[in-house]
Amino acid sequence: MFAVRVDWPDGTHEFFGPMATVETAWTQSGRVQRFWRQGPIRPLRVEPVTTSVNDFDLHRSRVGCKSPDCPVPPAAAGREAQR
Ligand SMILES: [Zn+2]
């Protein structure tokens, strides 16, 4: 299962979805990015992530999540691993 992860400048993140395929998640990422381009606050990053039903459900009730244990996009995970 996939979701769109949106990272905010204040260090919080949220997930949109869920989506069945990564293609749908990329399409949705583009939409989210275009939407926020007009806004006063712009997300740092909008990218699809692989997620579980549990992770996704957790974020429904968890607003302003800053946990480092949450699913991150593969590119970002790679950057973390290189440190
Ligand atoms: Zn989280």
PDB file of the backbone (N, CA, C, O) and the ligand in Angstrom, with CONECT records:
HET     ZN  A 101       1
ATOM      1  N   MET A   1       0.832  -1.192   0.000  1.00  0.00           N
ATOM      2  CA  MET A   1       0.000   0.000   0.000  1.00  0.00           C
ATOM      3  C   MET A   1       0.878   1.257   0.000  1.00  0.00           C
ATOM      4  O   MET A   1       1.964   1.279   0.579  1.00  0.00           O
ATOM      5  N   PHE A   2       0.379   2.290  -0.660  1.00  0.00           N
ATOM      6  CA  PHE A   2       1.165   3.517  -0.778  1.00  0.00           C
ATOM      7  C   PHE A   2       0.394   4.714  -0.238  1.00  0.00           C
ATOM      8  O   PHE A   2      -0.834   4.701  -0.148  1.00  0.00           O
ATOM      9  N   ALA A   3       1.142   5.737   0.115  1.00  0.00           N
ATOM     10  CA  ALA A   3       0.537   6.992   0.547  1.00  0.00           C
ATOM     11  C   ALA A   3       1.446   8.115   0.075  1.00  0.00           C
ATOM     12  O   ALA A   3       2.596   7.882  -0.295  1.00  0.00           O
ATOM     13  N   VAL A   4       0.929   9.320   0.090  1.00  0.00           N
ATOM     14  CA  VAL A   4       1.751  10.478  -0.223  1.00  0.00           C
ATOM     15  C   VAL A   4       2.168  11.112   1.093  1.00  0.00           C
ATOM     16  O   VAL A   4       1.331  11.525   1.896  1.00  0.00           O
ATOM     17  N   ARG A   5       3.474  11.182   1.299  1.00  0.00           N
ATOM     18  CA  ARG A   5       3.976  11.816   2.514  1.00  0.00           C
ATOM     19  C   ARG A   5       4.294  13.274   2.232  1.00  0.00           C
ATOM     20  O   ARG A   5       4.989  13.600   1.270  1.00  0.00           O
ATOM     21  N   VAL A   6       3.777  14.137   3.080  1.00  0.00           N
ATOM     22  CA  VAL A   6       4.035  15.571   2.955  1.00  0.00           C
ATOM     23  C   VAL A   6       4.813  16.014   4.186  1.00  0.00           C
ATOM     24  O   VAL A   6       4.341  15.891   5.317  1.00  0.00           O
ATOM     25  N   ASP A   7       6.028  16.537   3.943  1.00  0.00           N
ATOM     26  CA  ASP A   7       6.863  17.052   5.027  1.00  0.00           C
ATOM     27  C   ASP A   7       6.763  18.568   5.069  1.00  0.00           C
ATOM     28  O   ASP A   7       6.916  19.240   4.049  1.00  0.00           O
ATOM     29  N   TRP A   8       6.505  19.101   6.260  1.00  0.00           N
ATOM     30  CA  TRP A   8       6.328  20.550   6.434  1.00  0.00           C
ATOM     31  C   TRP A   8       7.568  21.186   7.025  1.00  0.00           C
ATOM     32  O   TRP A   8       8.357  20.527   7.704  1.00  0.00           O
ATOM     33  N   PRO A   9       7.736  22.486   6.759  1.00  0.00           N
ATOM     34  CA  PRO A   9       8.929  23.192   7.265  1.00  0.00           C
ATOM     35  C   PRO A   9       9.073  23.135   8.786  1.00  0.00           C
ATOM     36  O   PRO A   9      10.185  23.276   9.294  1.00  0.00           O
ATOM     37  N   ASP A  10       7.991  22.936   9.516  1.00  0.00           N
ATOM     38  CA  ASP A  10       8.096  22.900  10.982  1.00  0.00           C
ATOM     39  C   ASP A  10       8.513  21.522  11.515  1.00  0.00           C
ATOM     40  O   ASP A  10       8.534  21.299  12.725  1.00  0.00           O
ATOM     41  N   GLY A  11       8.846  20.596  10.594  1.00  0.00           N
ATOM     42  CA  GLY A  11       9.338  19.286  11.031  1.00  0.00           C
ATOM     43  C   GLY A  11       8.252  18.228  11.172  1.00  0.00           C
ATOM     44  O   GLY A  11       8.546  17.077  11.498  1.00  0.00           O
ATOM     45  N   THR A  12       7.016  18.603  10.931  1.00  0.00           N
ATOM     46  CA  THR A  12       5.936  17.625  11.009  1.00  0.00           C
ATOM     47  C   THR A  12       5.672  17.043   9.629  1.00  0.00           C
ATOM     48  O   THR A  12       6.120  17.576   8.614  1.00  0.00           O
ATOM     49  N   HIS A  13       4.942  15.946   9.615  1.00  0.00           N
ATOM     50  CA  HIS A  13       4.574  15.355   8.330  1.00  0.00           C
ATOM     51  C   HIS A  13       3.183  14.754   8.425  1.00  0.00           C
ATOM     52  O   HIS A  13       2.664  14.500   9.512  1.00  0.00           O
ATOM     53  N   GLU A  14       2.598  14.535   7.266  1.00  0.00           N
ATOM     54  CA  GLU A  14       1.313  13.844   7.236  1.00  0.00           C
ATOM     55  C   GLU A  14       1.233  12.985   5.985  1.00  0.00           C
ATOM     56  O   GLU A  14       2.027  13.124   5.055  1.00  0.00           O
ATOM     57  N   PHE A  15       0.251  12.094   5.990  1.00  0.00           N
ATOM     58  CA  PHE A  15       0.090  11.179   4.873  1.00  0.00           C
ATOM     59  C   PHE A  15      -1.265  11.374   4.212  1.00  0.00           C
ATOM     60  O   PHE A  15      -2.283  11.548   4.882  1.00  0.00           O
ATOM     61  N   PHE A  16      -1.259  11.341   2.893  1.00  0.00           N
ATOM     62  CA  PHE A  16      -2.507  11.348   2.144  1.00  0.00           C
ATOM     63  C   PHE A  16      -2.658  10.012   1.443  1.00  0.00           C
ATOM     64  O   PHE A  16      -1.678   9.429   0.979  1.00  0.00           O
ATOM     65  N   GLY A  17      -3.857   9.544   1.369  1.00  0.00           N
ATOM     66  CA  GLY A  17      -4.087   8.274   0.702  1.00  0.00           C
ATOM     67  C   GLY A  17      -5.181   7.511   1.399  1.00  0.00           C
ATOM     68  O   GLY A  17      -6.126   8.125   1.895  1.00  0.00           O
ATOM     69  N   PRO A  18      -5.095   6.216   1.459  1.00  0.00           N
ATOM     70  CA  PRO A  18      -4.073   5.357   0.853  1.00  0.00           C
ATOM     71  C   PRO A  18      -4.312   5.126  -0.641  1.00  0.00           C
ATOM     72  O   PRO A  18      -5.416   5.324  -1.149  1.00  0.00           O
ATOM     73  N   MET A  19      -3.260   4.708  -1.321  1.00  0.00           N
ATOM     74  CA  MET A  19      -3.341   4.359  -2.738  1.00  0.00           C
ATOM     75  C   MET A  19      -2.829   2.938  -2.948  1.00  0.00           C
ATOM     76  O   MET A  19      -1.962   2.449  -2.224  1.00  0.00           O
ATOM     77  N   ALA A  20      -3.392   2.299  -3.958  1.00  0.00           N
ATOM     78  CA  ALA A  20      -3.057   0.901  -4.215  1.00  0.00           C
ATOM     79  C   ALA A  20      -1.743   0.749  -4.971  1.00  0.00           C
ATOM     80  O   ALA A  20      -1.030  -0.237  -4.786  1.00  0.00           O
ATOM     81  N   THR A  21      -1.417   1.731  -5.830  1.00  0.00           N
ATOM     82  CA  THR A  21      -0.198   1.597  -6.634  1.00  0.00           C
ATOM     83  C   THR A  21       0.684   2.830  -6.487  1.00  0.00           C
ATOM     84  O   THR A  21       0.212   3.915  -6.146  1.00  0.00           O
ATOM     85  N   VAL A  22       1.977   2.640  -6.752  1.00  0.00           N
ATOM     86  CA  VAL A  22       2.921   3.760  -6.631  1.00  0.00           C
ATOM     87  C   VAL A  22       2.658   4.800  -7.728  1.00  0.00           C
ATOM     88  O   VAL A  22       2.920   5.988  -7.540  1.00  0.00           O
ATOM     89  N   GLU A  23       2.137   4.344  -8.875  1.00  0.00           N
ATOM     90  CA  GLU A  23       1.798   5.276  -9.960  1.00  0.00           C
ATOM     91  C   GLU A  23       0.725   6.266  -9.499  1.00  0.00           C
ATOM     92  O   GLU A  23       0.837   7.471  -9.722  1.00  0.00           O
ATOM     93  N   THR A  24      -0.305   5.737  -8.859  1.00  0.00           N
ATOM     94  CA  THR A  24      -1.367   6.602  -8.332  1.00  0.00           C
ATOM     95  C   THR A  24      -0.792   7.574  -7.307  1.00  0.00           C
ATOM     96  O   THR A  24      -1.164   8.746  -7.260  1.00  0.00           O
ATOM     97  N   ALA A  25       0.119   7.061  -6.491  1.00  0.00           N
ATOM     98  CA  ALA A  25       0.717   7.900  -5.454  1.00  0.00           C
ATOM     99  C   ALA A  25       1.521   9.042  -6.066  1.00  0.00           C
ATOM    100  O   ALA A  25       1.500  10.159  -5.549  1.00  0.00           O
ATOM    101  N   TRP A  26       2.241   8.769  -7.181  1.00  0.00           N
ATOM    102  CA  TRP A  26       3.005   9.830  -7.850  1.00  0.00           C
ATOM    103  C   TRP A  26       2.072  10.872  -8.459  1.00  0.00           C
ATOM    104  O   TRP A  26       2.332  12.072  -8.375  1.00  0.00           O
ATOM    105  N   THR A  27       0.983  10.407  -9.074  1.00  0.00           N
ATOM    106  CA  THR A  27       0.002  11.326  -9.640  1.00  0.00           C
ATOM    107  C   THR A  27      -0.544  12.238  -8.542  1.00  0.00           C
ATOM    108  O   THR A  27      -0.669  13.450  -8.717  1.00  0.00           O
ATOM    109  N   GLN A  28      -0.863  11.619  -7.410  1.00  0.00           N
ATOM    110  CA  GLN A  28      -1.432  12.366  -6.300  1.00  0.00           C
ATOM    111  C   GLN A  28      -0.405  13.336  -5.714  1.00  0.00           C
ATOM    112  O   GLN A  28      -0.760  14.440  -5.302  1.00  0.00           O
ATOM    113  N   SER A  29       0.855  12.931  -5.677  1.00  0.00           N
ATOM    114  CA  SER A  29       1.921  13.817  -5.191  1.00  0.00           C
ATOM    115  C   SER A  29       1.969  15.090  -6.016  1.00  0.00           C
ATOM    116  O   SER A  29       2.107  16.190  -5.481  1.00  0.00           O
ATOM    117  N   GLY A  30       1.854  14.925  -7.330  1.00  0.00           N
ATOM    118  CA  GLY A  30       1.870  16.073  -8.235  1.00  0.00           C
ATOM    119  C   GLY A  30       0.718  17.012  -7.928  1.00  0.00           C
ATOM    120  O   GLY A  30       0.886  18.231  -7.914  1.00  0.00           O
ATOM    121  N   ARG A  31      -0.446  16.443  -7.683  1.00  0.00           N
ATOM    122  CA  ARG A  31      -1.627  17.260  -7.366  1.00  0.00           C
ATOM    123  C   ARG A  31      -1.439  18.030  -6.073  1.00  0.00           C
ATOM    124  O   ARG A  31      -1.750  19.218  -5.987  1.00  0.00           O
ATOM    125  N   VAL A  32      -0.921  17.329  -5.065  1.00  0.00           N
ATOM    126  CA  VAL A  32      -0.722  17.964  -3.759  1.00  0.00           C
ATOM    127  C   VAL A  32       0.274  19.115  -3.892  1.00  0.00           C
ATOM    128  O   VAL A  32       0.080  20.192  -3.327  1.00  0.00           O
ATOM    129  N   GLN A  33       1.359  18.861  -4.660  1.00  0.00           N
ATOM    130  CA  GLN A  33       2.377  19.892  -4.850  1.00  0.00           C
ATOM    131  C   GLN A  33       1.811  21.122  -5.559  1.00  0.00           C
ATOM    132  O   GLN A  33       2.089  22.259  -5.178  1.00  0.00           O
ATOM    133  N   ARG A  34       1.015  20.872  -6.592  1.00  0.00           N
ATOM    134  CA  ARG A  34       0.410  21.994  -7.331  1.00  0.00           C
ATOM    135  C   ARG A  34      -0.532  22.778  -6.436  1.00  0.00           C
ATOM    136  O   ARG A  34      -0.585  24.006  -6.488  1.00  0.00           O
ATOM    137  N   PHE A  35      -1.279  22.043  -5.608  1.00  0.00           N
ATOM    138  CA  PHE A  35      -2.227  22.689  -4.712  1.00  0.00           C
ATOM    139  C   PHE A  35      -1.504  23.637  -3.756  1.00  0.00           C
ATOM    140  O   PHE A  35      -1.933  24.777  -3.576  1.00  0.00           O
ATOM    141  N   TRP A  36      -0.410  23.176  -3.141  1.00  0.00           N
ATOM    142  CA  TRP A  36       0.275  23.977  -2.121  1.00  0.00           C
ATOM    143  C   TRP A  36       1.164  25.063  -2.695  1.00  0.00           C
ATOM    144  O   TRP A  36       1.604  25.962  -1.979  1.00  0.00           O
ATOM    145  N   ARG A  37       1.425  24.978  -3.990  1.00  0.00           N
ATOM    146  CA  ARG A  37       2.236  26.012  -4.631  1.00  0.00           C
ATOM    147  C   ARG A  37       1.605  27.390  -4.439  1.00  0.00           C
ATOM    148  O   ARG A  37       2.308  28.398  -4.363  1.00  0.00           O
ATOM    149  N   GLN A  38       0.280  27.423  -4.362  1.00  0.00           N
ATOM    150  CA  GLN A  38      -0.447  28.690  -4.208  1.00  0.00           C
ATOM    151  C   GLN A  38      -0.474  29.141  -2.742  1.00  0.00           C
ATOM    152  O   GLN A  38      -0.738  30.308  -2.455  1.00  0.00           O
ATOM    153  N   GLY A  39      -0.206  28.232  -1.836  1.00  0.00           N
ATOM    154  CA  GLY A  39      -0.457  28.480  -0.418  1.00  0.00           C
ATOM    155  C   GLY A  39       0.605  29.316   0.252  1.00  0.00           C
ATOM    156  O   GLY A  39       1.698  29.495  -0.287  1.00  0.00           O
ATOM    157  N   PRO A  40       0.290  29.825   1.421  1.00  0.00           N
ATOM    158  CA  PRO A  40       1.235  30.646   2.199  1.00  0.00           C
ATOM    159  C   PRO A  40       2.369  29.783   2.761  1.00  0.00           C
ATOM    160  O   PRO A  40       3.491  30.262   2.927  1.00  0.00           O
ATOM    161  N   ILE A  41       2.079  28.520   3.052  1.00  0.00           N
ATOM    162  CA  ILE A  41       3.105  27.609   3.558  1.00  0.00           C
ATOM    163  C   ILE A  41       3.280  26.503   2.525  1.00  0.00           C
ATOM    164  O   ILE A  41       2.307  25.887   2.089  1.00  0.00           O
ATOM    165  N   ARG A  42       4.522  26.259   2.143  1.00  0.00           N
ATOM    166  CA  ARG A  42       4.771  25.201   1.156  1.00  0.00           C
ATOM    167  C   ARG A  42       5.462  24.016   1.808  1.00  0.00           C
ATOM    168  O   ARG A  42       6.341  24.182   2.653  1.00  0.00           O
ATOM    169  N   PRO A  43       5.053  22.813   1.405  1.00  0.00           N
ATOM    170  CA  PRO A  43       5.717  21.635   1.965  1.00  0.00           C
ATOM    171  C   PRO A  43       7.166  21.547   1.504  1.00  0.00           C
ATOM    172  O   PRO A  43       7.500  21.984   0.403  1.00  0.00           O
ATOM    173  N   LEU A  44       8.020  20.983   2.346  1.00  0.00           N
ATOM    174  CA  LEU A  44       9.420  20.766   1.995  1.00  0.00           C
ATOM    175  C   LEU A  44       9.538  19.670   0.966  1.00  0.00           C
ATOM    176  O   LEU A  44      10.370  19.727   0.060  1.00  0.00           O
ATOM    177  N   ARG A  45       8.681  18.660   1.121  1.00  0.00           N
ATOM    178  CA  ARG A  45       8.800  17.488   0.272  1.00  0.00           C
ATOM    179  C   ARG A  45       7.442  16.814   0.168  1.00  0.00           C
ATOM    180  O   ARG A  45       6.721  16.677   1.156  1.00  0.00           O
ATOM    181  N   VAL A  46       7.110  16.398  -1.038  1.00  0.00           N
ATOM    182  CA  VAL A  46       5.874  15.645  -1.271  1.00  0.00           C
ATOM    183  C   VAL A  46       6.258  14.439  -2.104  1.00  0.00           C
ATOM    184  O   VAL A  46       6.556  14.572  -3.291  1.00  0.00           O
ATOM    185  N   GLU A  47       6.252  13.255  -1.492  1.00  0.00           N
ATOM    186  CA  GLU A  47       6.684  12.059  -2.216  1.00  0.00           C
ATOM    187  C   GLU A  47       5.924  10.829  -1.754  1.00  0.00           C
ATOM    188  O   GLU A  47       5.522  10.735  -0.595  1.00  0.00           O
ATOM    189  N   PRO A  48       5.728   9.885  -2.671  1.00  0.00           N
ATOM    190  CA  PRO A  48       5.051   8.641  -2.288  1.00  0.00           C
ATOM    191  C   PRO A  48       5.911   7.813  -1.332  1.00  0.00           C
ATOM    192  O   PRO A  48       7.138   7.812  -1.429  1.00  0.00           O
ATOM    193  N   VAL A  49       5.268   7.127  -0.432  1.00  0.00           N
ATOM    194  CA  VAL A  49       5.951   6.177   0.439  1.00  0.00           C
ATOM    195  C   VAL A  49       5.170   4.873   0.473  1.00  0.00           C
ATOM    196  O   VAL A  49       3.960   4.840   0.249  1.00  0.00           O
ATOM    197  N   THR A  50       5.898   3.800   0.760  1.00  0.00           N
ATOM    198  CA  THR A  50       5.245   2.522   1.036  1.00  0.00           C
ATOM    199  C   THR A  50       4.805   2.564   2.478  1.00  0.00           C
ATOM    200  O   THR A  50       5.598   2.881   3.365  1.00  0.00           O
ATOM    201  N   THR A  51       3.558   2.250   2.720  1.00  0.00           N
ATOM    202  CA  THR A  51       3.065   2.328   4.087  1.00  0.00           C
ATOM    203  C   THR A  51       2.172   1.135   4.398  1.00  0.00           C
ATOM    204  O   THR A  51       1.766   0.401   3.498  1.00  0.00           O
ATOM    205  N   SER A  52       1.875   0.950   5.661  1.00  0.00           N
ATOM    206  CA  SER A  52       0.973  -0.118   6.080  1.00  0.00           C
ATOM    207  C   SER A  52      -0.343   0.508   6.535  1.00  0.00           C
ATOM    208  O   SER A  52      -0.421   1.707   6.804  1.00  0.00           O
ATOM    209  N   VAL A  53      -1.361  -0.322   6.614  1.00  0.00           N
ATOM    210  CA  VAL A  53      -2.659   0.166   7.088  1.00  0.00           C
ATOM    211  C   VAL A  53      -2.502   0.760   8.487  1.00  0.00           C
ATOM    212  O   VAL A  53      -3.096   1.789   8.808  1.00  0.00           O
ATOM    213  N   ASN A  54      -1.701   0.102   9.303  1.00  0.00           N
ATOM    214  CA  ASN A  54      -1.448   0.578  10.670  1.00  0.00           C
ATOM    215  C   ASN A  54      -0.856   1.974  10.692  1.00  0.00           C
ATOM    216  O   ASN A  54      -1.357   2.868  11.374  1.00  0.00           O
ATOM    217  N   ASP A  55       0.228   2.149   9.928  1.00  0.00           N
ATOM    218  CA  ASP A  55       0.892   3.453   9.865  1.00  0.00           C
ATOM    219  C   ASP A  55      -0.085   4.519   9.420  1.00  0.00           C
ATOM    220  O   ASP A  55      -0.139   5.619   9.970  1.00  0.00           O
ATOM    221  N   PHE A  56      -0.860   4.159   8.402  1.00  0.00           N
ATOM    222  CA  PHE A  56      -1.777   5.136   7.849  1.00  0.00           C
ATOM    223  C   PHE A  56      -2.851   5.512   8.864  1.00  0.00           C
ATOM    224  O   PHE A  56      -3.155   6.691   9.049  1.00  0.00           O
ATOM    225  N   ASP A  57      -3.419   4.511   9.515  1.00  0.00           N
ATOM    226  CA  ASP A  57      -4.478   4.756  10.506  1.00  0.00           C
ATOM    227  C   ASP A  57      -3.972   5.601  11.677  1.00  0.00           C
ATOM    228  O   ASP A  57      -4.678   6.455  12.214  1.00  0.00           O
ATOM    229  N   LEU A  58      -2.727   5.328  12.046  1.00  0.00           N
ATOM    230  CA  LEU A  58      -2.096   6.062  13.143  1.00  0.00           C
ATOM    231  C   LEU A  58      -2.122   7.561  12.876  1.00  0.00           C
ATOM    232  O   LEU A  58      -2.359   8.359  13.782  1.00  0.00           O
ATOM    233  N   HIS A  59      -1.876   7.934  11.623  1.00  0.00           N
ATOM    234  CA  HIS A  59      -1.767   9.353  11.282  1.00  0.00           C
ATOM    235  C   HIS A  59      -3.107  10.043  11.139  1.00  0.00           C
ATOM    236  O   HIS A  59      -3.168  11.272  11.083  1.00  0.00           O
ATOM    237  N   ARG A  60      -4.184   9.271  11.078  1.00  0.00           N
ATOM    238  CA  ARG A  60      -5.509   9.888  11.060  1.00  0.00           C
ATOM    239  C   ARG A  60      -5.748  10.633  12.363  1.00  0.00           C
ATOM    240  O   ARG A  60      -6.332  11.716  12.383  1.00  0.00           O
ATOM    241  N   SER A  61      -5.281  10.022  13.461  1.00  0.00           N
ATOM    242  CA  SER A  61      -5.536  10.617  14.770  1.00  0.00           C
ATOM    243  C   SER A  61      -4.320  11.384  15.290  1.00  0.00           C
ATOM    244  O   SER A  61      -4.396  12.051  16.322  1.00  0.00           O
ATOM    245  N   ARG A  62      -3.191  11.286  14.567  1.00  0.00           N
ATOM    246  CA  ARG A  62      -1.967  11.929  15.028  1.00  0.00           C
ATOM    247  C   ARG A  62      -1.674  13.123  14.124  1.00  0.00           C
ATOM    248  O   ARG A  62      -1.156  12.975  13.017  1.00  0.00           O
ATOM    249  N   VAL A  63      -2.016  14.301  14.620  1.00  0.00           N
ATOM    250  CA  VAL A  63      -1.773  15.506  13.827  1.00  0.00           C
ATOM    251  C   VAL A  63      -0.437  16.105  14.247  1.00  0.00           C
ATOM    252  O   VAL A  63      -0.108  16.140  15.433  1.00  0.00           O
ATOM    253  N   GLY A  64       0.332  16.578  13.262  1.00  0.00           N
ATOM    254  CA  GLY A  64       1.622  17.183  13.573  1.00  0.00           C
ATOM    255  C   GLY A  64       2.642  16.159  14.025  1.00  0.00           C
ATOM    256  O   GLY A  64       3.434  16.424  14.929  1.00  0.00           O
ATOM    257  N   CYS A  65       2.628  14.984  13.399  1.00  0.00           N
ATOM    258  CA  CYS A  65       3.557  13.919  13.760  1.00  0.00           C
ATOM    259  C   CYS A  65       4.986  14.297  13.386  1.00  0.00           C
ATOM    260  O   CYS A  65       5.246  14.815  12.300  1.00  0.00           O
ATOM    261  N   LYS A  66       5.913  14.023  14.320  1.00  0.00           N
ATOM    262  CA  LYS A  66       7.332  14.294  14.056  1.00  0.00           C
ATOM    263  C   LYS A  66       8.178  13.049  14.257  1.00  0.00           C
ATOM    264  O   LYS A  66       9.406  13.129  14.299  1.00  0.00           O
ATOM    265  N   SER A  67       7.533  11.907  14.380  1.00  0.00           N
ATOM    266  CA  SER A  67       8.269  10.683  14.666  1.00  0.00           C
ATOM    267  C   SER A  67       9.222  10.315  13.533  1.00  0.00           C
ATOM    268  O   SER A  67       8.833  10.320  12.366  1.00  0.00           O
ATOM    269  N   PRO A  68      10.492   9.990  13.880  1.00  0.00           N
ATOM    270  CA  PRO A  68      11.462   9.595  12.849  1.00  0.00           C
ATOM    271  C   PRO A  68      11.238   8.162  12.367  1.00  0.00           C
ATOM    272  O   PRO A  68      11.854   7.729  11.393  1.00  0.00           O
ATOM    273  N   ASP A  69      10.369   7.437  13.041  1.00  0.00           N
ATOM    274  CA  ASP A  69      10.133   6.035  12.691  1.00  0.00           C
ATOM    275  C   ASP A  69       9.105   5.856  11.583  1.00  0.00           C
ATOM    276  O   ASP A  69       8.866   4.732  11.141  1.00  0.00           O
ATOM    277  N   CYS A  70       8.498   6.940  11.130  1.00  0.00           N
ATOM    278  CA  CYS A  70       7.450   6.828  10.123  1.00  0.00           C
ATOM    279  C   CYS A  70       8.044   6.557   8.744  1.00  0.00           C
ATOM    280  O   CYS A  70       9.205   6.881   8.493  1.00  0.00           O
ATOM    281  N   PRO A  71       7.255   5.963   7.849  1.00  0.00           N
ATOM    282  CA  PRO A  71       7.764   5.650   6.511  1.00  0.00           C
ATOM    283  C   PRO A  71       8.260   6.904   5.787  1.00  0.00           C
ATOM    284  O   PRO A  71       7.573   7.926   5.765  1.00  0.00           O
ATOM    285  N   VAL A  72       9.457   6.822   5.196  1.00  0.00           N
ATOM    286  CA  VAL A  72      10.012   7.925   4.409  1.00  0.00           C
ATOM    287  C   VAL A  72      10.187   7.455   2.967  1.00  0.00           C
ATOM    288  O   VAL A  72      10.293   6.256   2.711  1.00  0.00           O
ATOM    289  N   PRO A  73      10.219   8.403   2.020  1.00  0.00           N
ATOM    290  CA  PRO A  73      10.426   8.020   0.623  1.00  0.00           C
ATOM    291  C   PRO A  73      11.783   7.351   0.451  1.00  0.00           C
ATOM    292  O   PRO A  73      12.717   7.662   1.191  1.00  0.00           O
ATOM    293  N   PRO A  74      11.911   6.435  -0.514  1.00  0.00           N
ATOM    294  CA  PRO A  74      13.171   5.694  -0.720  1.00  0.00           C
ATOM    295  C   PRO A  74      14.371   6.616  -0.909  1.00  0.00           C
ATOM    296  O   PRO A  74      15.454   6.331  -0.398  1.00  0.00           O
ATOM    297  N   ALA A  75      14.193   7.706  -1.629  1.00  0.00           N
ATOM    298  CA  ALA A  75      15.304   8.632  -1.878  1.00  0.00           C
ATOM    299  C   ALA A  75      15.796   9.232  -0.564  1.00  0.00           C
ATOM    300  O   ALA A  75      17.000   9.345  -0.333  1.00  0.00           O
ATOM    301  N   ALA A  76      14.853   9.615   0.291  1.00  0.00           N
ATOM    302  CA  ALA A  76      15.199  10.212   1.573  1.00  0.00           C
ATOM    303  C   ALA A  76      15.841   9.170   2.483  1.00  0.00           C
ATOM    304  O   ALA A  76      16.786   9.473   3.212  1.00  0.00           O
ATOM    305  N   ALA A  77      15.331   7.953   2.440  1.00  0.00           N
ATOM    306  CA  ALA A  77      15.885   6.874   3.257  1.00  0.00           C
ATOM    307  C   ALA A  77      17.328   6.625   2.851  1.00  0.00           C
ATOM    308  O   ALA A  77      18.177   6.365   3.705  1.00  0.00           O
ATOM    309  N   GLY A  78      17.615   6.701   1.551  1.00  0.00           N
ATOM    310  CA  GLY A  78      18.977   6.526   1.050  1.00  0.00           C
ATOM    311  C   GLY A  78      19.908   7.584   1.583  1.00  0.00           C
ATOM    312  O   GLY A  78      21.046   7.295   1.951  1.00  0.00           O
ATOM    313  N   ARG A  79      19.422   8.827   1.626  1.00  0.00           N
ATOM    314  CA  ARG A  79      20.235   9.929   2.139  1.00  0.00           C
ATOM    315  C   ARG A  79      20.542   9.710   3.610  1.00  0.00           C
ATOM    316  O   ARG A  79      21.657   9.972   4.059  1.00  0.00           O
ATOM    317  N   GLU A  80      19.565   9.234   4.357  1.00  0.00           N
ATOM    318  CA  GLU A  80      19.774   8.972   5.787  1.00  0.00           C
ATOM    319  C   GLU A  80      20.853   7.906   5.961  1.00  0.00           C
ATOM    320  O   GLU A  80      21.733   8.032   6.813  1.00  0.00           O
ATOM    321  N   ALA A  81      20.773   6.858   5.148  1.00  0.00           N
ATOM    322  CA  ALA A  81      21.683   5.730   5.278  1.00  0.00           C
ATOM    323  C   ALA A  81      23.123   6.124   4.980  1.00  0.00           C
ATOM    324  O   ALA A  81      24.054   5.500   5.487  1.00  0.00           O
ATOM    325  N   GLN A  82      23.313   7.154   4.161  1.00  0.00           N
ATOM    326  CA  GLN A  82      24.662   7.561   3.763  1.00  0.00           C
ATOM    327  C   GLN A  82      25.375   8.363   4.839  1.00  0.00           C
ATOM    328  O   GLN A  82      26.586   8.569   4.762  1.00  0.00           O
ATOM    329  N   ARG A  83      24.632   8.818   5.841  1.00  0.00           N
ATOM    330  CA  ARG A  83      25.253   9.624   6.876  1.00  0.00           C
ATOM    331  C   ARG A  83      26.217   8.822   7.734  1.00  0.00           C
ATOM    332  O   ARG A  83      26.823   9.368   8.656  1.00  0.00           O
TER     333      ARG A  83
HETATM  334 ZN    ZN A 101       4.385  10.129  11.425  1.00  0.00          ZN2+
END
